[in-house]
Amino acid sequence: MGPLQIVLFAVWALSTLLLIALVLMHSGKGTGVSDMIASSLYNSSTATGVMEKNLDKLTVIVACVFAACVVLAMFFFPQGIVGL
């Protein structure tokens, strides 16, 4: 495995973890059980609209990086990783 593939996997792994964290940071929109649990942890009125828009933009950017890494891995490893 070459250095480009190692960098690709590192960026993919970091974007995966960051994407999970960013999705979990979004405020809930419903009135279900998850909203009931989350409302007890923090006050939903403290989040501003600007902060939510910036979080949306960052989430889309990280999702695009993640998707690009998956597509690049498809071209670098068409048969998968065998014998690693």
C-alpha positions as MATLAB code, in Angstrom:
seq = 'MGPLQIVLFAVWALSTLLLIALVLMHSGKGTGVSDMIASSLYNSSTATGVMEKNLDKLTVIVACVFAACVVLAMFFFPQGIVGL';
ca = [
       0.000    0.000    0.000;
       1.473    3.313   -1.092;
       1.601    6.633    0.727;
      -1.318    8.056   -1.290;
      -3.551    5.210   -0.180;
      -2.504    5.690    3.454;
      -3.333    9.407    3.259;
      -6.657    8.544    1.604;
      -7.565    6.139    4.395;
      -6.517    8.641    7.064;
      -8.673   11.400    5.552;
     -11.542    8.933    5.143;
     -11.329    7.806    8.776;
     -11.128   11.373   10.102;
     -14.032   12.508    7.932;
     -16.074    9.535    9.145;
     -15.591   10.412   12.808;
     -16.131   14.108   12.195;
     -19.297   13.449   10.192;
     -20.737   11.305   12.989;
     -19.945   14.008   15.551;
     -21.434   16.780   13.412;
     -24.651   14.890   12.753;
     -25.050   14.225   16.462;
     -24.524   17.918   17.228;
     -27.585   18.983   15.219;
     -30.612   19.952   17.244;
     -33.645   17.725   17.086;
     -36.730   18.938   15.246;
     -39.308   16.468   16.529;
     -41.292   15.919   19.672;
     -40.390   12.278   20.118;
     -38.419   10.474   22.767;
     -35.047   11.721   21.501;
     -36.225   15.325   21.761;
     -37.487   14.673   25.275;
     -34.099   13.290   26.330;
     -32.150   16.037   24.569;
     -34.273   18.823   26.046;
     -33.340   17.702   29.525;
     -29.635   17.869   28.678;
     -29.569   21.388   27.257;
     -31.865   24.281   26.582;
     -32.859   24.242   22.903;
     -33.379   28.014   22.867;
     -29.656   28.653   23.427;
     -28.742   27.637   19.871;
     -28.803   30.498   17.421;
     -29.824   30.348   13.789;
     -26.361   31.435   12.648;
     -24.719   28.646   14.594;
     -27.114   26.085   13.121;
     -26.476   27.348    9.565;
     -22.713   27.129   10.074;
     -23.108   23.612   11.456;
     -25.184   22.694    8.379;
     -22.514   24.039    6.015;
     -19.723   22.229    7.854;
     -21.697   18.987    7.820;
     -22.248   19.225    4.057;
     -18.550   19.939    3.451;
     -17.430   16.978    5.566;
     -20.018   14.740    3.871;
     -18.616   15.749    0.470;
     -15.062   14.956    1.632;
     -16.277   11.585    2.903;
     -18.028   10.819   -0.409;
     -14.963   11.877   -2.406;
     -12.776    9.550   -0.327;
     -15.163    6.657   -0.938;
     -15.168    7.294   -4.698;
     -11.361    7.600   -4.778;
     -11.013    4.369   -2.799;
     -13.236    2.712   -5.395;
     -10.715    3.618   -8.104;
      -7.577    2.824   -6.070;
      -8.897   -0.518   -4.803;
     -11.296   -1.938   -7.419;
     -10.926   -5.494   -6.050;
     -10.871   -4.508   -2.383;
      -7.986   -4.918    0.003;
      -6.758   -8.504   -0.195;
      -3.791   -9.787    1.745;
      -3.222   -6.730    3.863;
];
